[in-house]
Amino acid sequence: MPSIQRIAPCLWFDDQAEQAVEFYSSIFANSKILNISRYGEAGHEFHGKASGTVMAISFELDGQRFSALNGGPLFRFSEAISLQVNCQTQAEVDHYWDKLSAGGDASAQQCGWLKDQYGLSWQIVPSVLPELLSDPDARKTQRVMAALLQMQKLDIAGLHQAYAG
């Protein structure tokens, strides 16, 4: 029996959990569906879902465990929480940005944030960014922050250029 990850995000969907999990799994390597549970007749007066429809899915994205729940329209995603994808290269930034923003909304976002087609917020972040923002030279970090605030999709070369002055 596989070990259970102590803390795992649960993503609440109206009724698109299965489609969302398939979408996310197609983007991230080392991803898989672990378990699918379905609604039955029990509790129909509370959940209102047809018997046999997907209730919850346990899955992994790049080895990180998640669950997705078809819980109905009561709750929606907001920018108050996002999933951060750390990227080593600009090619990775471009890949995750392009794939996750497809059908979603990246136009009104900044600083590497985007909203996918299901309304979930993501941050596509170069792994070098914390280093550039924590340099003891405040002039360098302020230049990086000024550049960062002008970007939607983050540009590693542009951040390095701002850092260098």
N, C-alpha and C positions, 0 to 999 in steps of 0.2 A: 504494500500500500504506500503511495507517495506521501511524503511529508507535507504537512499543511503550512502554508505561509501564514505567519501570525497576523499580519495586516495586509489586506487586499481590498482595493477599491471595488465598490459595487456601483455600476452605472445603471441608472433608472431610465428606461425607455417606455414610451406609450405601448407600442406593439412592434417595434422594429429591432429588437435585440438580436435576432438571428441574422438579419441583413447587416447590421452594424458590425457584429463579430466577424462575419465573413469579409466585410470590407477592411476592417483593421488587420485581420489575419493575412490578407493579401498584400499588405504594405510592409509588415514587419517580418523579418526572417525569424526562424526559431519560434514560430507561433503554432498553436494548436488548440482545438476544442477538447476539453477534458471530460465534460459531462453536460447533458441536456436533460432538464426535468420539464415535465408538461403538466398543464392544468388538468384536473379531473373534475368530477361532479362535486366532490366535497368542497365546500366554501363558495360555490357558484354565486350565492346570494351576496357575497362580499366582493369577489373579484370580477364577476360578470363575464369571464372569458370562456370561450367554447372549450369543451373537453377535448384534450389532445393538442391544443395549441401550446407553443413554447412559453414556459413560465420563467425559467432561469437557465443561464448557460455559464458554466465555469470554463475559463479559457486562459491561455497564456499568450502574451505578446512579447517576443524577444526574451522569453524566460520569466517575465513578470506575470504573476497570477492576478486575474480580475474575475469579476462576475458581472453578468448583465441580467437585468430583470425587466420583463414586460409587466410593469406595474400599473399601466393606464396613464391617462393624461393629467393626473393630479399634480405631478412635479415636473419641472423642466430644468435643463442645465442652465447655468449662468456662468459669467466670467469669474465668479467668486472662487472657482476651482478650475484648474487646468492640469493637463498632463504634459510634462516637460520631456522633450526628446533631445538628449545631448548628442551633438554631432561633432566628429573629428575633422571633417573636410567640408568644403563648399558643395561638393557633389552630394554629400549626405544631406546637407541643409536643403539643397534644391530638390532632391528626391522626396524627402518627407513633406516639405512645403507643398510641392506640386500635387502629390498623391492625396494628402489629408485635406487640402483646400478644395479639391475637385468637388464641385457641387455645393460647396459651402460658401463662407464669406471671409475673405482675407482683406477686402478692400478697406474696411473701416478699422482695421486693427493696426497696431504698431508694435515695434520692439520684438518682433518674432512671434507674436500671437496670431492665431487664426482660429476660425470657428469652422468645424467640419459640417457636412451635410446633415448630421443628426443634432447639431447645436452644441456639441462638445467643444470646449476650448482647449487648444494645444499651444505650447510654446516650443518652437523649433530653435534651439540655442547652440551656437558653437561652444564646444567645451573650453575654449580659450577665453571666453568672455569674463568669467569671474576673475581670472588672473589680470586681465586688462583693466578691470574696474577696481581692483584692490591694490594697485601700485601705490607706493608711498608718495609718489610725486602727484600731487593733486591736479596739476595742470594737465598731465596725461589722462588721468581718469575723467576729468571734466570734458576734455576733447572727445574721448570715447563716448561718454554719456550724451553729449550733444549730437554726435553722429548717430548713435543708437536711436535716439528719439526721432530722427528723420527717416528711419528705415521701417518698412513693413517686414519683408523677408530680410533676414540679417545677411550682410555681406562681410565675410571674414576679412577680405583684402581691404575693404573700406574701414573696418574697425581698426585693423593694424595701421593703416595710413593715418587715421585720426590719432592713434596712440603715439606714432612717431612724430607727428606735428607737421 
